[in-house]
Amino acid sequence: MRNLGEYPLPELKVIYSLLHSQVLEQPTLMDSNLLHDLQRFLQSKATEDNVDVSAHAEWAAWLSGLNS
């Protein structure tokens, strides 16, 4: 089994964005350890890119590839 760091970052961003977009439709995702781990991993990568992950616009832009 691979760890998250072994997957291409753009692929992880897409998967996270798709899962996160379904949270209201699939409430069990709110408690998903995988989604939480993926979010923490991506936030650490965004922070390395000097993105303020607490600023929604910056985080969303980074996830969409607008400033990566």
KOLTOR-140999 format. One line per 8 residues: number of its first residue (from 0); for each residue x, y, z of N, C-alpha, C, CB. Coordinates in nm, 4 decimals, always signed. Glycine has a CB too. Example, Ala and Ser with C-alpha at 12.3 -4.5 7.8 and 13.67 -1.06 7.14 Angstrom:
! residues 2
0	+1.3190:-0.5690:+0.7800:+1.2300:-0.4500:+0.7800:+1.3200:-0.3300:+0.7800:+1.1308:-0.4473:+0.9046; +1.2850:-0.2250:+0.7080:+1.3670:-0.1060:+0.7140:+1.2900:+0.0030:+0.7870:+1.4084:-0.0598:+0.5725
END
This chain:
! residues 68
0	+0.0844:-0.1175:+0.0000:+0.0000:+0.0000:+0.0000:+0.0891:+0.1240:+0.0000:-0.0961:-0.0003:+0.1220; +0.0519:+0.2226:-0.0779:+0.1291:+0.3467:-0.0882:+0.0820:+0.4465:+0.0171:+0.1163:+0.4077:-0.2299; +0.1720:+0.5394:+0.0508:+0.1279:+0.6495:+0.1358:+0.0905:+0.7670:+0.0462:+0.2388:+0.6900:+0.2389; +0.0229:+0.8646:+0.1022:-0.0287:+0.9755:+0.0213:+0.0804:+1.0496:-0.0546:-0.1029:+1.0727:+0.1092; +0.1983:+1.0598:+0.0032:+0.3080:+1.1316:-0.0612:+0.3588:+1.0674:-0.1886:+0.4202:+1.1448:+0.0335; +0.3178:+0.9450:-0.2135:+0.3626:+0.8747:-0.3335:+0.2721:+0.8986:-0.4544:+0.3707:+0.7270:-0.3056; +0.1587:+0.9625:-0.4323:+0.0655:+0.9899:-0.5417:+0.0914:+1.1292:-0.5980:-0.0812:+0.9773:-0.4935; +0.0609:+1.1493:-0.7252:+0.0777:+1.2828:-0.7837:-0.0144:+1.3838:-0.7142:+0.0486:+1.2795:-0.9360
8	+0.0414:+1.4976:-0.6782:-0.0340:+1.6007:-0.6085:-0.1586:+1.6450:-0.6854:+0.0548:+1.7197:-0.5827; -0.1506:+1.6671:-0.8159:-0.2732:+1.7070:-0.8887:-0.3857:+1.6033:-0.8769:-0.2407:+1.7295:-1.0367; -0.3492:+1.4766:-0.8756:-0.4486:+1.3701:-0.8615:-0.5146:+1.3767:-0.7235:-0.3832:+1.2315:-0.8831; -0.4347:+1.3971:-0.6206:-0.4884:+1.4075:-0.4853:-0.5800:+1.5283:-0.4696:-0.3752:+1.4154:-0.3847; -0.5442:+1.6384:-0.5338:-0.6278:+1.7591:-0.5274:-0.7645:+1.7327:-0.5889:-0.5591:+1.8770:-0.5994; -0.7682:+1.6659:-0.7024:-0.8947:+1.6351:-0.7694:-0.9790:+1.5426:-0.6829:-0.8694:+1.5709:-0.9072; -0.9180:+1.4392:-0.6299:-0.9915:+1.3435:-0.5471:-1.0466:+1.4120:-0.4225:-0.9009:+1.2252:-0.5074; -0.9652:+1.4926:-0.3568:-1.0115:+1.5654:-0.2390:-1.1279:+1.6582:-0.2759:-0.8956:+1.6464:-0.1766
16	-1.1136:+1.7327:-0.3816:-1.2178:+1.8268:-0.4225:-1.3490:+1.7550:-0.4526:-1.1725:+1.9060:-0.5449; -1.3405:+1.6423:-0.5197:-1.4607:+1.5651:-0.5509:-1.5271:+1.5117:-0.4240:-1.4264:+1.4491:-0.6448; -1.4471:+1.4551:-0.3361:-1.5032:+1.4038:-0.2110:-1.5635:+1.5159:-0.1275:-1.3957:+1.3308:-0.1304; -1.4892:+1.6254:-0.1150:-1.5370:+1.7368:-0.0327:-1.6664:+1.7961:-0.0890:-1.4293:+1.8457:-0.0231; -1.6795:+1.7964:-0.2195:-1.8009:+1.8514:-0.2806:-1.9240:+1.7661:-0.2511:-1.7823:+1.8640:-0.4310; -1.9035:+1.6446:-0.2074:-2.0138:+1.5525:-0.1808:-2.0509:+1.5414:-0.0329:-1.9788:+1.4168:-0.2328; -1.9876:+1.6208:+0.0525:-2.0106:+1.6102:+0.1969:-2.1582:+1.6311:+0.2327:-1.9240:+1.7123:+0.2714; -2.2244:+1.7268:+0.1714:-2.3656:+1.7500:+0.2039:-2.4550:+1.6364:+0.1550:-2.4123:+1.8818:+0.1433
24	-2.4182:+1.5771:+0.0426:-2.4964:+1.4658:-0.0125:-2.4675:+1.3340:+0.0593:-2.4675:+1.4505:-0.1614; -2.3460:+1.3216:+0.1083:-2.3011:+1.1989:+0.1751:-2.2448:+1.2357:+0.3128:-2.1933:+1.1235:+0.0887; -2.3293:+1.2587:+0.4117:-2.2833:+1.3068:+0.5425:-2.1800:+1.2176:+0.6116:-2.4004:+1.3222:+0.6323; -2.1748:+1.0909:+0.5755:-2.0759:+1.0027:+0.6383:-1.9335:+1.0453:+0.6038:-2.0989:+0.8576:+0.5950; -1.9183:+1.1222:+0.4962:-1.7849:+1.1728:+0.4610:-1.7301:+1.2666:+0.5679:-1.7895:+1.2452:+0.3265; -1.8199:+1.3304:+0.6440:-1.7763:+1.4223:+0.7496:-1.6874:+1.3503:+0.8512:-1.8983:+1.4846:+0.8206; -1.7137:+1.2226:+0.8726:-1.6387:+1.1441:+0.9710:-1.5338:+1.0540:+0.9070:-1.7338:+1.0600:+1.0529; -1.5083:+1.0733:+0.7795:-1.4147:+0.9876:+0.7081:-1.2702:+1.0182:+0.7483:-1.4323:+1.0044:+0.5569
32	-1.2032:+0.9174:+0.8011:-1.0617:+0.9336:+0.8356:-0.9775:+0.9582:+0.7112:-1.0101:+0.8100:+0.9101; -1.0136:+0.8928:+0.6026:-0.9384:+0.9112:+0.4784:-0.9494:+1.0554:+0.4298:-0.9888:+0.8145:+0.3697; -1.0706:+1.1102:+0.4289:-1.0879:+1.2482:+0.3845:-1.0126:+1.3440:+0.4764:-1.2372:+1.2850:+0.3800; -1.0182:+1.3187:+0.6064:-0.9467:+1.4026:+0.7021:-0.7953:+1.3950:+0.6796:-0.9812:+1.3606:+0.8459; -0.7430:+1.2736:+0.6621:-0.5995:+1.2566:+0.6375:-0.5569:+1.3238:+0.5076:-0.5635:+1.1080:+0.6333; -0.6395:+1.3099:+0.4052:-0.6092:+1.3720:+0.2766:-0.6089:+1.5241:+0.2897:-0.7109:+1.3276:+0.1696; -0.7045:+1.5784:+0.3626:-0.7094:+1.7227:+0.3830:-0.5852:+1.7710:+0.4582:-0.8369:+1.7617:+0.4598; -0.5481:+1.7025:+0.5634:-0.4292:+1.7424:+0.6397:-0.3032:+1.7346:+0.5535:-0.4133:+1.6537:+0.7643
40	-0.2926:+1.6301:+0.4736:-0.1775:+1.6154:+0.3857:-0.1713:+1.7302:+0.2858:-0.1828:+1.4812:+0.3122; -0.2848:+1.7571:+0.2215:-0.2879:+1.8652:+0.1225:-0.2639:+2.0009:+0.1870:-0.4215:+1.8660:+0.0490; -0.3166:+2.0220:+0.3048:-0.2918:+2.1485:+0.3729:-0.1441:+2.1660:+0.4063:-0.3753:+2.1572:+0.4999; -0.0767:+2.0580:+0.4409:+0.0672:+2.0689:+0.4674:+0.1428:+2.1033:+0.3394:+0.1214:+1.9375:+0.5275; +0.1005:+2.0454:+0.2272:+0.1650:+2.0768:+0.0988:+0.1371:+2.2213:+0.0581:+0.1160:+1.9803:-0.0115; +0.0145:+2.2665:+0.0807:-0.0206:+2.4053:+0.0485:+0.0607:+2.5015:+0.1348:-0.1722:+2.4296:+0.0689; +0.0768:+2.4693:+0.2613:+0.1558:+2.5534:+0.3513:+0.2999:+2.5617:+0.3031:+0.1507:+2.4990:+0.4953; +0.3543:+2.4511:+0.2533:+0.4892:+2.4516:+0.1958:+0.4970:+2.5469:+0.0766:+0.5302:+2.3093:+0.1527
48	+0.3847:+2.5652:+0.0068:+0.3775:+2.6567:-0.1078:+0.3380:+2.7983:-0.0654:+0.2775:+2.6040:-0.2110; +0.3486:+2.8250:+0.0661:+0.3158:+2.9568:+0.1233:+0.1700:+2.9966:+0.1033:+0.4046:+3.0625:+0.0623; +0.0817:+2.9000:+0.1080:-0.0620:+2.9256:+0.0982:-0.1177:+2.9302:+0.2402:-0.1349:+2.8155:+0.0114; -0.1966:+3.0319:+0.2679:-0.2656:+3.0423:+0.3967:-0.3921:+2.9580:+0.3866:-0.2989:+3.1928:+0.4337; -0.3861:+2.8368:+0.4408:-0.4986:+2.7448:+0.4266:-0.6199:+2.7878:+0.5075:-0.4572:+2.6062:+0.4680; -0.6027:+2.8850:+0.5968:-0.7177:+2.9363:+0.6708:-0.7949:+3.0397:+0.5884:-0.6722:+2.9979:+0.8036; -0.7348:+3.0854:+0.4786:-0.8021:+3.1785:+0.3871:-0.8654:+3.0944:+0.2755:-0.7007:+3.2870:+0.3282; -0.9982:+3.0847:+0.2795:-1.0675:+2.9948:+0.1871:-1.0310:+3.0204:+0.0411:-1.2168:+3.0086:+0.2048
56	-1.0228:+3.1462:+0.0011:-0.9933:+3.1772:-0.1394:-0.8553:+3.1249:-0.1793:-1.0013:+3.3291:-0.1637; -0.7568:+3.1411:-0.0917:-0.6210:+3.0909:-0.1225:-0.6194:+2.9393:-0.1304:-0.5198:+3.1384:-0.0161; -0.6846:+2.8755:-0.0333:-0.6905:+2.7292:-0.0291:-0.7607:+2.6760:-0.1539:-0.7637:+2.6808:+0.0988; -0.8747:+2.7358:-0.1897:-0.9500:+2.6914:-0.3074:-0.8697:+2.7138:-0.4355:-1.0847:+2.7653:-0.3161; -0.7998:+2.8254:-0.4452:-0.7181:+2.8528:-0.5639:-0.6056:+2.7506:-0.5754:-0.6601:+2.9958:-0.5584; -0.5442:+2.7195:-0.4633:-0.4357:+2.6205:-0.4645:-0.4891:+2.4838:-0.5065:-0.3686:+2.6111:-0.3252; -0.6022:+2.4451:-0.4502:-0.6608:+2.3155:-0.4851:-0.6952:+2.3072:-0.6334:-0.7857:+2.2901:-0.4016; -0.7427:+2.4165:-0.6880:-0.7824:+2.4151:-0.8289:-0.6641:+2.4324:-0.9228:-0.8839:+2.5237:-0.8550
64	-0.5462:+2.4575:-0.8668:-0.4267:+2.4705:-0.9489:-0.4018:+2.6116:-0.9984:-0.4360:+2.3791:-1.0651; -0.4775:+2.7080:-0.9492:-0.4612:+2.8457:-0.9970:-0.3346:+2.9115:-0.9456:-0.5799:+2.9286:-0.9565; -0.2817:+2.8622:-0.8360:-0.1573:+2.9223:-0.7857:-0.0573:+2.8158:-0.7430:-0.1869:+3.0157:-0.6679; -0.0612:+2.7010:-0.8065:+0.0358:+2.5965:-0.7695:+0.1451:+2.5859:-0.8732:-0.0336:+2.4606:-0.7529
END
